């Protein structure tokens, strides 16, 4: 067993029904998020964020948000990208996942939205002006560019264990992961810094990939959609300029950061490895969904590596 009462096997399902509720987690689209631990007195690093499955856009089925997050966490681990440890979980019969607290004792976790207003050209759009929640608003902030993120990270250390890279170089890895899994939700609230009481700042591990891999599609959609066409439509919409592809944004970040190593690691992924990251307990993932997700990742791998190499 790992710390926090979670099995070593990342593919095992954890029953958290009897775990202690530490606190609710406000914000976001999921009103049922809460921090849990195996016991009330568990240290902070053994707290896990429970998230139940969300519904699909049509509201007829449960979305595979848990599968997308766990698969993203596993792929990140294979590529050496710092990421939140995510596990399949069940709470009182409801399917979902748990994500381990990434903030060590003595550190606060503050999202990019905390620091970006200090950057010239970035303009936060107030919630009231668009009549929407904070997450929706952060998709419309002005001046949210790769350059703005780079400025925030100039005096920030990379995550622990990543001392050979700059913080921006590691962030480029996050964007490569986004492009690989089709995560178009890298808004200012979906990346963060760890800040100590003395003001030392580190880039936090990547987290919250629940919208990736077409998680909100139904199996009916997946049967008729081309995974390759779906992959090509992946846009980094929170970033300016709008409508740039996830792959283009990732490649730009890699070039600017001199972090081509991420692409070399992605190039080593094969079908068997990708398929293993999508394995889930029970019948969480249908054959149709698993194959669709696998083909999306492999299509994006080609776009990041093979197609790009052909153009060089």
N, C-alpha and C positions, 0 to 999 in steps of 0.2 A: 504493500500500500504506500502511496505517496503521502506527503504532508497534507493534512486536511481530510484524511479518510477517503481519498479517491484512489481507485485501483491504478497500478502501474500501466496496465493495458489501456492505451488511448482510445481503443475501439469499444471498450466495455461501457455499458449503460449504468449510470449511478442513480440509485433511488434516494432522492433528497426529501421525501415526504416528512420524515421525522427530524430533519435538521432544524436547528434554531434559526429564527428570523432575526437578523442583526438590524436591518433597517430597510425601508423602501428606497427605490432609486427613482426619483422624479425625472421627467423629461422624456423626449423621444416619442415614438409612435406606440410603444408597448406599455400599457398602464399596469402590467402585472410584474414588472421587473422588481426584484428584491435581492438584497444581499443575504446569503445563508452561510452557516458554518455547522460543522458536525456537533459543536457544543457552544453554548453562549460565551464561554471564556476563551475561545480559540483566538490565537494572535491574528493580526490583520492579514498577514500573508497567507492565511488559511481560510480567508473569506472568499466565497464564490458568488458571482452574479447569476441568478436564475433568470432565464428568459423562456417563456412559453412560445410555441409555434404561433406565428401570425397567420392571418387568413390571406388567401389569394386576392388579387385585385377585384375579382368578381364576387368574392365572399362566399364561394361555393365549396371551397376546399381549404385545408390547412396548407400554408406555404411551407416549403422545405428550408426555412430560415435556419433551423438548427443544423441541417446537413451542410448548408453553405458555410456557416461559421466554423464548424468542426473541420471540414475539408480545407478551408482557407488556412486554419491554424496548422494542420498537418503539412500542407504544401509549404508553408512558411518554414516549418521546422526542417524539412528536407533541403530547402534552399539556403538555410542558415540565416533567415530573416527573423529578427526578434518579433515575437507575436504573443498575444495573450494565449494562455493554455485553455483550450475549449474542449469540453467533453459532453457526450450525449447524456441526458438526464431525464428522469421522469418524476413528476410531483403529483401525488394523489391520482395517478393514472393518466395525467396529462403529459404529452411529449414536449420536450424542449431541450435546453442545454444549460450548462454552467460554464462560466468564464472566470478564471482565477484573477484575484486582485493583483494588478501589476504595479501597485505603488508600495514600495518598501516602508517599513516603520520609519517615521521621521520625514517622509516626503509627501507632498501633496501632488495630485494629478490635475493639471489645468489644461484645458483644451486649447487648440490653436486660436479659437475665437477670443481667448483672453489676451493674447499678445499681438494679434494682427492689427488692432486699432492703433498701435504705436507706429505702424509703417505708413509712410506717406503714400497716398493714392488709394489706400484701402478705406472703404466706406461701409460701415455696418448699416444695414437696412433695418429699421425698427420693426418689431412685431406688429405694432398697431397700424403701420402704414400699408401693410398688405393683408391685415386681418388673418394672420396665420400663426402657427406655433413656431417656436424657436428653430426647430429643425428645418421646416419649410423656408423660413426666412434666410437661413444660412446658405441655401442654394441660390440666393439672389443677391448676396452681398457684392458690392462693386470693388474692383481692384484685387480680387482673389486670384492672384497669378502665381506661377512657379517662382518668379523673382521675389514676390512678397514673402513666400514661405522661406526661400533661401535667406532673406534678410533676417527673419525671425530666428533662424537656426545658426546665424553667424557666430554667436558667442555661446552656443549650446554644445555640450558634450554628447557624443554618441551614446547609445544604450550601453550599459556595462557589458564587457566582453567583446565589444566591437571597436577596440581602440585603433585598429588599422584604418578605419574609415572616419570621415567627417560625419556629423549629424545629417547634413544634406545628402551625403552619399548613401547613408542608410535610408533616408526618406525616399531616395530614388528607387531603392529596393522595394519600398512599400508600393510605389507606383507601378513597378514591374509586376508585383503580385496582383495589384488591381487589374492590370491589363490581362494577366494570365487567366484570372477567374471571372472577369467581366464585372468588377465592382465599380459602379459609377457613383458611389455615395461618399467620396472622400471630401466631404464638406469641412469647414473649419472646426466643427465639433467632433469630427471623427479622426483626429490625431491629437496628440497631447505632449506636454512636457512634464517631467517629474522635477519638482523644485524642492530643495531642502530648506530647512528653517534658516540656514545661513545664506540662502539665495543661489546656491549652486543648481544649475539646470542641466538635465539630461533629456534627450529625446526618449519618449516612452515607447514601449513595444506597440506595434500596430494592433488594432482591434476593430470589432464591429463590421464583419463582412457578410451580414445576413441577407443582403439584397443581391449577392453575387450568384453566378451560375444559373441564372433564370429561375431563382428560387420561388418566385411568385407565379410562375406559369402552372397551368394544370397539365395533367398527362395528355389530355385531348389536344392542348396546344402543342405539346412536345412532339406528338405523332405527326403533325402536319408542318411544323417549322423546320427549316434547315439549321442545324447547329452552327454551321459555318457562316451562314448569312446572319444569324443571331449574333455571333461573335464580332462580325464586321460592324455591326450597328452600335457597339459599345462606345459610349461617349463620356468624356470627363466633364459633364455639364456644370458642376459647381465652379469649375475654373474658367477664368477669362484667358483668351477669347473663347466664347461659347462654341459648342459643337465640335471641338477638336476630339479626335479619337483617343481612347485610353492608351492604345499602342503608341501613337505619336507623342502623347504627353510623357509616357514612360521613357521613350527613346531620347527625347529632348533632355529629360532630367538626367539620364545616364550619361549623355555626352557632356552636359554642363558639370556634372560631379566627377567625371572621370571614373565612373563606377561600372565599367563594362563587364566586370566579374559577375554581376548579377545575370547578364545575358548568357554568359558561358555556363553558369549553373542551370539556367532554364533549359539550355540546349541539351543537357544531359538527361532530362526527363524522358522516360519512355512510357508506353501504354500501360505496362504492368504497374509501374510506380504510381502513375496518375490514378489508375483504377483502385489501387490499395488505399489511397487517401479518401475515396468515396465510399468505402465499405462502411456499413452501418448495422447496428444490431436489429434483430427482428425484421419487420417489414417496413421500416421507415422509408426506404428508398425503393421504388418500383424498378423493374428492369428498364422500362422506358425512360424514367428519370435518370437513372444511373448512366445509361448509355448516352443520353443527351448531354449531361454534364461532362462526361469524359470527352466527348467530341468537341465541346466548347473549349475546354482546356487545351486539347491538342491542336485545335485550329489556331488559338491564340499563341501557343508555343511557336508554331510555324511562322505566324505573322511577326512575332518579336525577334525570332532568330533566323530562320531559313530565308524568309522573304527579305529581311533587312540585309542579310549577308549577300544576297543576290544583287542588291542595289549598290553595294560598296565597290 
